[in-house]
């Protein structure tokens, strides 16, 4: 993992834990600071917020310093041994960034009008700054034996678009007969033309800033006419589309999350105070988090774009519990300072434990070598620490300054009525649930055990499948265009099969080239392969031209000297993609339209089998590609799931056991929280969704978040038991007192993560829906299974 990424993430991780520890220390040891000097506390928090804003916002030009990173780089495993192989292949044979355009026609490419359109689009794209090379029928180099002149023509297919039908027909026949052009610049039926664009060397940031993707799209839109449509595919186009999706998500999801949470809070609390304070608390915490990211120079990736909506959903929960405790305490005597002090004394342990378990859930994501997941977990830990610190300091300070009993914060009368009905409905529901759980505790426990057993049985069927293209839904324009390019021409995903010989000059030897030819023919027959191309194809066509189109002349020359001569005559900018300078290594380019890492893994295994079957001793080869590295990341995902969940569960169990000073309560706390996580993985095993990079975040994080409500329940339950109540009565009272905030927080989490389901990306939508479903399962386990366990065990 890059040192900059690791250092920034580790600092964020430590900073988040330190903020939580400092907040707890102030709430326990320096409570008088918060209740006695609230204005001073708020002034310090304001100063810290201004520092975060200064790191986040630049004035000239006005904008955010926080950048967006749409590349695949952060999604690749950092220490993958296959990565150096890929990097060497890129250095030797150029990057594998394909930008492919398919011009689909209804009446065939070889009409004067359609060829004129193609030539115009080709020349317009070639004139764009940042474009290094455009290849299409308009300038493709061919090897052609001219029988009338008795010479070999090495040059463009045509210079000017022919006007008469006979010339167009001859041009069509020649293009369709040339194997070098097949499915690259012309389809097999002659109805689709391909345009391949290569850009000058630039970073992803520079490519996004250049606007080349959108400028090319505008050129194609201007050229579109009846009977002609264009499709764009390739990794540069996908990255530009990801960037635009990230911008849309940031612009839409955070405001929408705030609005949704505001509505839930308004109905749940019926007061402006209950809406404004939790949201203000969490928005300041998000500002601190993004400010730290900007200060460390870390961009938002397609995964960390979810940080905002997630922290809004999770962070508001701390405010809900604090305000619920405050509302209960203000029924008693005392002024604002005394009420806030009592509230903190009763709520600080539960809030601290809830925050710590949430941090553990996010922190467990750091058991991975995928930088994007590592950073997401680390900065989420910081965000949770920041929100908790503010909830234990800033929020109480504000409550001290507000009138504790005077009803100055009521919402409109209609909203107040809705809030009252909501409270009554929740109380009736909780009473019914508790009665059923206490009366049928054995059945509740048995139902939980059966559900857990079914889920565990389904887990081995989980399919791990992720890649860059799968971030887009099957109905998205990006996927439709990708499938069109794969159907009409060659797939837009390239795989390099790099062959190595015994030393310089290996691939000037006819025997080595024939072995490469056999390998290419084998790979060409594999399912999922739409096109292969190597130096062999060029040598065969050059030899055919040199032998005046004699039957059987499309073959590799018989002697090394002839091969060497042909390599010297071949266009250098073409051959550099297929053989290195000293001919010790050759590159076989495989084009595929396989989508998903499972399909890429299957194809890679088939290519490796072909290598073993076709290459003789002394020659070796290895497939490599960005898509293969992403597919290999599946192993990292699978391994990190076991590590992160085991680590999180163990740490949370020890923490809760020590904090509650009871091994029995520690065990009881884990059962209704491990069960929903098992059921989540069971849903994956039943085929609801694959385990992908985004959905791999759910298990450990859900465990950390689910324990939050358990902690609040058990802290209150232990207090009621210490007051002398029997287990059943203590569970009933606890359910009524903390059940409402637990239900409210579950609704908030469900709504918050449900908002992510409106993302521009398919896999993030899966993440949002699955997390929301897991929260619902957690709520059921919390309100039904937890009281049943407490009653049965008489804890």
C-alpha positions, 0 to 999 in steps of 0.5 A, a space after each residue: 500500500 502506498 506510504 502516503 495512503 497508509 500514513 494518512 489512514 493511520 493518522 485518521 484512525 488514531 485521531 478518531 480514537 483519540 477524539 472518542 477518548 477525549 470526549 469520554 474523559 471530559 464527560 467523566 472527569 471534566 463534566 464541569 467544563 461542559 456544564 459550567 463553561 458552555 460558551 467557552 466549549 462552543 468557542 473552542 469547537 467553533 475554532 476547530 470547525 474553522 480550521 477544518 473549513 480552511 483545510 477543506 475550502 480554497 478561496 482562489 479559485 473558490 472551491 473545495 480542496 477535496 478531490 475525487 478519484 474515479 480510478 481503479 488504482 485504489 481498488 487494486 490489492 496493494 501487495 498483489 504479486 501479480 502487480 509487478 507483472 502488469 506494470 512491466 507489461 504496461 512499460 513495455 507494450 503501452 497502457 491497456 486503456 482502450 477508448 473504443 467507439 462503434 459507429 453503427 449504421 443501418 445501411 452499411 458503412 461503405 456508402 459515401 455518406 457514412 464514410 464521409 461521416 466517419 472521416 469527419 468524426 475521425 478528423 475532429 477527434 484527432 484535432 482535440 488537444 490531448 489525443 495522440 492517435 485515432 485509428 479507424 478505416 479513415 487512416 488504418 495502415 494495410 499491406 496490399 499487393 497491387 497486381 496491376 502495378 505488381 508492387 506492395 502497397 503499404 499505406 492507408 485503406 483510402 485517402 478520399 472517400 470514393 464516389 462511385 458504387 464500384 469503388 465503394 464495393 471494392 473498398 468494402 471487399 478489401 476491408 472485410 477480407 483483411 484479418 487485421 481489420 476484423 472486429 477492430 475497425 470494421 465489423 464482420 458484416 460491414 455495418 459497424 465501423 470502429 474508432 479507437 482513440 489513444 490519448 497522450 500520457 496523463 493522470 486520471 485527474 488530468 483526463 477528467 479536467 481535460 473534458 475529453 470524454 465529454 468533448 468526444 461525446 458532443 462530437 458524436 452527438 453532432 454527427 448522429 443522424 438517422 441511420 447512424 448511432 454511436 456507442 462509447 466503451 473503454 476504461 477512460 470512458 468508464 472513469 469519466 462516467 464514474 467521476 460524473 456519478 460521484 459528483 451527482 452522488 455528493 450533490 444529491 445524497 448528502 442533502 437528501 440524507 439530511 432532509 430524510 433524517 430531518 423528517 424522521 427526527 421531526 416526527 420522532 421528537 416533535 421539536 425543532 430542538 430534536 431536529 436541529 441539534 442532532 443534525 448540526 452535531 453530525 454535519 459539523 463532524 462530517 466537516 471535520 472529517 472531510 477537512 482532515 481528508 483534504 489536509 492529508 491530500 486524500 481524495 474521495 473514492 467511489 467507496 468513500 463518497 458514501 462517508 457523508 450519508 453514512 455518518 449522517 445516519 450513524 452520527 444522528 443516533 448519538 444525538 437521539 439517545 442524548 436528547 431522549 435522556 435529556 427529555 427524561 431527566 428534565 421532568 425532574 428538578 433542577 436547572 439546565 446545568 443540573 439536568 444536563 449533568 444528570 443526562 451525561 452521567 446516565 448516557 455517557 457510558 452507553 454513548 461511549 460504548 456505542 461509539 467504540 463498537 461502531 469504531 471497531 466495526 469500521 476499524 476492522 475494515 483495515 484488515 485489508 490491502 485494498 487501499 480504498 477499503 482501508 481509507 474508508 474504514 480509517 476515515 469513518 473511524 475518525 468521523 465517528 470519533 468526531 461526532 461522538 466528541 461533539 455529542 459529549 461536549 458541544 451538544 450538552 453545552 448547547 442544551 445548557 444554554 437553551 431553556 430546558 422546560 419552556 416549550 420554545 422549540 415546538 414544530 407546527 401543530 400538525 407535526 406535533 400531532 404526528 409526533 404524538 401519534 408516532 410515540 403512542 404507536 411505538 409504545 403500543 408496539 413495544 408493549 405488545 412485542 415485549 409481552 409476546 417475547 416474554 410469554 414465548 421466550 423459548 419460541 423466540 430463541 428457537 426461531 433465532 436459532 433456526 434462522 441462524 442455522 439456515 443463514 450459515 448453511 447458505 454462506 458457502 454459496 456466496 458468489 464473490 464478484 466485482 469489477 469496475 464495470 459492475 458499478 454501473 447497472 445493466 440498464 445504464 447507458 455505460 453498460 448498454 454501450 459496452 455491450 453494443 461495442 462487444 456485440 458489434 466489434 471486439 470487447 472493450 476489456 483488454 488482456 495482455 498475454 505476455 510471452 517470454 523467450 530465452 533471450 534477445 531475438 527469441 521472437 524473430 525465430 519462426 519456431 517461437 512465432 509458430 508456438 505463439 500462433 498456436 497459442 493465439 488460435 487456442 485462445 481465440 476459441 475460448 468462450 468470452 474472447 471476441 478478438 485476439 491480435 499479435 505480431 503473428 497477424 502482421 507477419 502473416 499479412 506482410 508475407 501474403 503481400 510479399 508473395 503476391 497473394 499466393 494461396 497459403 502465403 498468409 503464414 509465418 516466414 520460414 527463416 529468421 532473416 525474413 522475419 527480421 526484415 518484415 519487423 523493420 518494415 512494419 509500422 513502428 507505432 503498431 508493432 511496439 504494442 506487440 513486441 519489445 525492442 530486442 524481440 525477447 518478449 511478445 504481447 498477445 492482446 486478447 479482447 473480451 466483453 466479460 463482465 464481473 470478476 468471476 467471468 474474468 477469473 474463469 477466462 484467465 484460468 482458461 488462458 493459463 490452461 492454453 499456455 500450458 498446452 501450447 507453449 514448448 519448453 523455453 517459452 513462457 507466458 502470463 496473462 495480465 490486465 487491470 481487469 485481472 488485478 481487480 478480479 484477484 482482489 476477490 481473494 482479498 475481499 474473502 480473506 478480509 471478511 473473516 478477519 474483520 468480522 472475527 476481529 470486530 466480534 472478539 473486540 466488541 465482546 471483550 469491551 462490552 463484557 468489561 464495561 458491563 462487568 458481566 460475562 453473561 451480559 457480554 455473551 447475551 449482547 453478542 447473540 442478537 448482533 451476530 445473528 443479523 450479520 450471519 443472516 446478511 451473509 445468508 442472504 448473499 448465499 441465497 443469491 440476493 446479491 454478490 459479495 462485492 467491494 461495497 457489500 463487503 463493507 456491511 458485515 463488520 460495520 453492521 456488527 459495530 452499529 448493531 451493538 449500539 442499541 444493545 449497549 443502550 438496552 443493557 446499560 438501562 437493564 442493568 440499572 433497573 436490575 440494580 434497583 431491585 426489579 426482576 428480570 422480566 420487569 426490568 426487561 419490560 421497563 427497559 423496553 419501554 424507556 429505551 425502546 422508542 429511541 432504539 426504534 427511532 434510531 433503527 428507522 433513521 439508519 434504515 432511511 439513511 442507508 436507504 438513501 444510498 440506494 439512490 446512488 448513481 452506481 448499481 453496487 452502491 445501491 445494493 450496499 444501501 438496500 442490503 444495509 437497510 435490510 440488515 438494520 431491520 433484522 437487527 431491530 427485530 433481534 434487539 426487541 424480540 430476541 434480547 428480552 427473551 434471552 434476558 428473561 430465560 437466563 435471568 441475567 
